[in-house]
Amino acid sequence: MHVEFLGVSRERAGVAELHVEADTLGRLVAALAAQTPGLAELIVVDRLHPSLAANLNGDRFISDPATPLGDDDRVLILSADVGG
């Protein structure tokens, strides 16, 4: 799946986007921790730190590690306080 980073997560990851194979949000987060050491500091076991949020396909925010993901999904990782 395609993962894009914005703001703090982009700074920490050191890249704007990655392609990652994972079938759940928990596995995606674990893969991100392994691939991006700077971002790993903001990952607690299989969850993002509360300062970050994950958006699935631009439709909804997700946080449950058991949330299923597919190859065609797009996940955006951004600061949880973004917006107005």
CYANA upper distance limits for C-alpha pairs under 8 A (distance plus 0.5 A):
  1 MET  CA     19 HIS  CA      6.02
  1 MET  CA     20 VAL  CA      5.88
  1 MET  CA     21 GLU  CA      6.48
  1 MET  CA     22 ALA  CA      7.94
  1 MET  CA     70 GLY  CA      7.25
  1 MET  CA     71 ASP  CA      5.10
  1 MET  CA     72 ASP  CA      6.14
  1 MET  CA     73 ASP  CA      5.89
  1 MET  CA     74 ARG  CA      6.51
  1 MET  CA     75 VAL  CA      8.18
  2 HIS  CA     17 GLU  CA      7.68
  2 HIS  CA     18 LEU  CA      6.55
  2 HIS  CA     19 HIS  CA      5.25
  2 HIS  CA     20 VAL  CA      7.03
  2 HIS  CA     72 ASP  CA      8.07
  2 HIS  CA     73 ASP  CA      7.09
  2 HIS  CA     74 ARG  CA      5.35
  2 HIS  CA     75 VAL  CA      6.87
  3 VAL  CA     17 GLU  CA      5.94
  3 VAL  CA     18 LEU  CA      5.73
  3 VAL  CA     19 HIS  CA      6.57
  3 VAL  CA     20 VAL  CA      7.55
  3 VAL  CA     74 ARG  CA      6.33
  3 VAL  CA     75 VAL  CA      5.31
  3 VAL  CA     76 LEU  CA      6.29
  3 VAL  CA     77 ILE  CA      7.85
  4 GLU  CA     16 ALA  CA      6.35
  4 GLU  CA     17 GLU  CA      4.74
  4 GLU  CA     18 LEU  CA      7.08
  4 GLU  CA     74 ARG  CA      8.15
  4 GLU  CA     75 VAL  CA      6.83
  4 GLU  CA     76 LEU  CA      5.32
  4 GLU  CA     77 ILE  CA      6.73
  5 PHE  CA      9 SER  CA      6.01
  5 PHE  CA     10 ARG  CA      5.15
  5 PHE  CA     13 ALA  CA      8.17
  5 PHE  CA     15 VAL  CA      7.91
  5 PHE  CA     16 ALA  CA      5.76
  5 PHE  CA     17 GLU  CA      6.40
  5 PHE  CA     76 LEU  CA      6.39
  5 PHE  CA     77 ILE  CA      5.43
  5 PHE  CA     78 LEU  CA      6.59
  6 LEU  CA     10 ARG  CA      5.50
  6 LEU  CA     11 GLU  CA      8.49
  6 LEU  CA     16 ALA  CA      7.63
  6 LEU  CA     76 LEU  CA      7.99
  6 LEU  CA     77 ILE  CA      6.83
  6 LEU  CA     78 LEU  CA      5.46
  6 LEU  CA     79 SER  CA      7.90
  7 GLY  CA     11 GLU  CA      6.95
  7 GLY  CA     78 LEU  CA      6.69
  7 GLY  CA     79 SER  CA      7.02
  8 VAL  CA     12 ARG  CA      6.60
  8 VAL  CA     78 LEU  CA      7.53
  8 VAL  CA     79 SER  CA      6.86
  9 SER  CA     13 ALA  CA      6.36
  9 SER  CA     39 LEU  CA      7.05
  9 SER  CA     52 LEU  CA      8.05
  9 SER  CA     77 ILE  CA      7.01
  9 SER  CA     78 LEU  CA      6.46
  9 SER  CA     79 SER  CA      7.52
 10 ARG  CA     14 GLY  CA      6.29
 10 ARG  CA     15 VAL  CA      6.31
 10 ARG  CA     16 ALA  CA      6.11
 11 GLU  CA     15 VAL  CA      7.88
 12 ARG  CA     36 THR  CA      8.25
 12 ARG  CA     38 GLY  CA      5.19
 12 ARG  CA     39 LEU  CA      5.29
 13 ALA  CA     36 THR  CA      5.69
 13 ALA  CA     37 PRO  CA      7.72
 13 ALA  CA     38 GLY  CA      6.03
 13 ALA  CA     39 LEU  CA      5.50
 14 GLY  CA     36 THR  CA      8.01
 14 GLY  CA     38 GLY  CA      7.99
 20 VAL  CA     28 LEU  CA      7.58
 20 VAL  CA     31 ALA  CA      7.83
 20 VAL  CA     32 LEU  CA      8.47
 21 GLU  CA     28 LEU  CA      7.77
 21 GLU  CA     71 ASP  CA      7.67
 22 ALA  CA     27 ARG  CA      5.99
 22 ALA  CA     28 LEU  CA      5.59
 22 ALA  CA     31 ALA  CA      8.18
 22 ALA  CA     69 LEU  CA      7.43
 22 ALA  CA     70 GLY  CA      8.18
 22 ALA  CA     71 ASP  CA      8.45
 23 ASP  CA     27 ARG  CA      7.20
 23 ASP  CA     28 LEU  CA      7.86
 23 ASP  CA     68 PRO  CA      6.24
 23 ASP  CA     69 LEU  CA      5.33
 23 ASP  CA     70 GLY  CA      6.57
 23 ASP  CA     71 ASP  CA      8.45
 24 THR  CA     28 LEU  CA      6.73
 24 THR  CA     65 PRO  CA      6.93
 24 THR  CA     66 ALA  CA      6.09
 24 THR  CA     67 THR  CA      5.80
 24 THR  CA     68 PRO  CA      4.89
 24 THR  CA     69 LEU  CA      5.54
 25 LEU  CA     29 VAL  CA      6.61
 25 LEU  CA     46 ASP  CA      8.43
 25 LEU  CA     63 SER  CA      8.03
 25 LEU  CA     64 ASP  CA      7.50
 25 LEU  CA     65 PRO  CA      5.26
 25 LEU  CA     66 ALA  CA      6.68
 25 LEU  CA     67 THR  CA      5.97
 25 LEU  CA     68 PRO  CA      7.09
 25 LEU  CA     69 LEU  CA      7.16
 26 GLY  CA     30 ALA  CA      6.74
 26 GLY  CA     46 ASP  CA      5.15
 26 GLY  CA     47 ARG  CA      6.81
 26 GLY  CA     64 ASP  CA      8.04
 26 GLY  CA     65 PRO  CA      4.43
 26 GLY  CA     66 ALA  CA      6.74
 26 GLY  CA     67 THR  CA      8.18
 27 ARG  CA     31 ALA  CA      6.58
 27 ARG  CA     46 ASP  CA      7.46
 27 ARG  CA     65 PRO  CA      8.00
 28 LEU  CA     32 LEU  CA      6.66
 29 VAL  CA     33 ALA  CA      6.73
 29 VAL  CA     43 ILE  CA      7.64
 29 VAL  CA     46 ASP  CA      6.27
 29 VAL  CA     47 ARG  CA      6.86
 29 VAL  CA     48 LEU  CA      7.41
 30 ALA  CA     34 ALA  CA      6.89
 30 ALA  CA     43 ILE  CA      8.46
 30 ALA  CA     45 VAL  CA      7.78
 30 ALA  CA     46 ASP  CA      6.24
 31 ALA  CA     35 GLN  CA      6.64
 32 LEU  CA     36 THR  CA      6.21
 32 LEU  CA     39 LEU  CA      7.88
 32 LEU  CA     40 ALA  CA      7.64
 33 ALA  CA     37 PRO  CA      6.52
 33 ALA  CA     39 LEU  CA      6.72
 33 ALA  CA     40 ALA  CA      4.68
 33 ALA  CA     41 GLU  CA      8.41
 33 ALA  CA     43 ILE  CA      7.15
 34 ALA  CA     40 ALA  CA      7.63
 36 THR  CA     40 ALA  CA      6.81
 37 PRO  CA     41 GLU  CA      7.75
 39 LEU  CA     43 ILE  CA      7.52
 42 LEU  CA     48 LEU  CA      6.71
 42 LEU  CA     49 HIS  CA      5.52
 42 LEU  CA     52 LEU  CA      8.33
 43 ILE  CA     47 ARG  CA      6.26
 43 ILE  CA     48 LEU  CA      5.11
 43 ILE  CA     49 HIS  CA      5.81
 44 VAL  CA     48 LEU  CA      6.55
 44 VAL  CA     49 HIS  CA      6.58
 46 ASP  CA     65 PRO  CA      6.83
 47 ARG  CA     63 SER  CA      7.66
 47 ARG  CA     64 ASP  CA      8.32
 47 ARG  CA     65 PRO  CA      6.94
 48 LEU  CA     52 LEU  CA      6.58
 48 LEU  CA     53 ALA  CA      7.58
 48 LEU  CA     63 SER  CA      8.19
 50 PRO  CA     80 ALA  CA      7.60
 51 SER  CA     79 SER  CA      6.38
 51 SER  CA     80 ALA  CA      5.69
 51 SER  CA     81 ASP  CA      7.74
 52 LEU  CA     77 ILE  CA      7.31
 52 LEU  CA     78 LEU  CA      6.09
 52 LEU  CA     79 SER  CA      4.95
 52 LEU  CA     80 ALA  CA      5.10
 52 LEU  CA     81 ASP  CA      8.46
 53 ALA  CA     61 PHE  CA      7.49
 53 ALA  CA     62 ILE  CA      8.00
 53 ALA  CA     63 SER  CA      7.93
 53 ALA  CA     77 ILE  CA      6.25
 53 ALA  CA     78 LEU  CA      5.94
 53 ALA  CA     79 SER  CA      6.42
 53 ALA  CA     80 ALA  CA      5.35
 54 ALA  CA     61 PHE  CA      6.10
 54 ALA  CA     62 ILE  CA      6.11
 54 ALA  CA     63 SER  CA      7.28
 54 ALA  CA     75 VAL  CA      6.92
 54 ALA  CA     76 LEU  CA      6.07
 54 ALA  CA     77 ILE  CA      5.18
 54 ALA  CA     78 LEU  CA      7.07
 55 ASN  CA     59 ASP  CA      7.56
 55 ASN  CA     60 ARG  CA      6.07
 55 ASN  CA     61 PHE  CA      4.75
 55 ASN  CA     62 ILE  CA      6.48
 55 ASN  CA     75 VAL  CA      6.03
 55 ASN  CA     76 LEU  CA      5.54
 55 ASN  CA     77 ILE  CA      7.08
 56 LEU  CA     60 ARG  CA      6.09
 56 LEU  CA     61 PHE  CA      6.60
 56 LEU  CA     62 ILE  CA      7.18
 56 LEU  CA     73 ASP  CA      7.55
 56 LEU  CA     74 ARG  CA      6.48
 56 LEU  CA     75 VAL  CA      5.29
 56 LEU  CA     76 LEU  CA      7.15
 57 ASN  CA     73 ASP  CA      6.59
 57 ASN  CA     74 ARG  CA      5.41
 57 ASN  CA     75 VAL  CA      6.56
 57 ASN  CA     76 LEU  CA      8.23
 58 GLY  CA     74 ARG  CA      8.38
 58 GLY  CA     75 VAL  CA      8.42
 58 GLY  CA     76 LEU  CA      8.30
 62 ILE  CA     67 THR  CA      7.86
 63 SER  CA     67 THR  CA      8.17
 69 LEU  CA     73 ASP  CA      6.95
 78 LEU  CA     82 VAL  CA      7.94
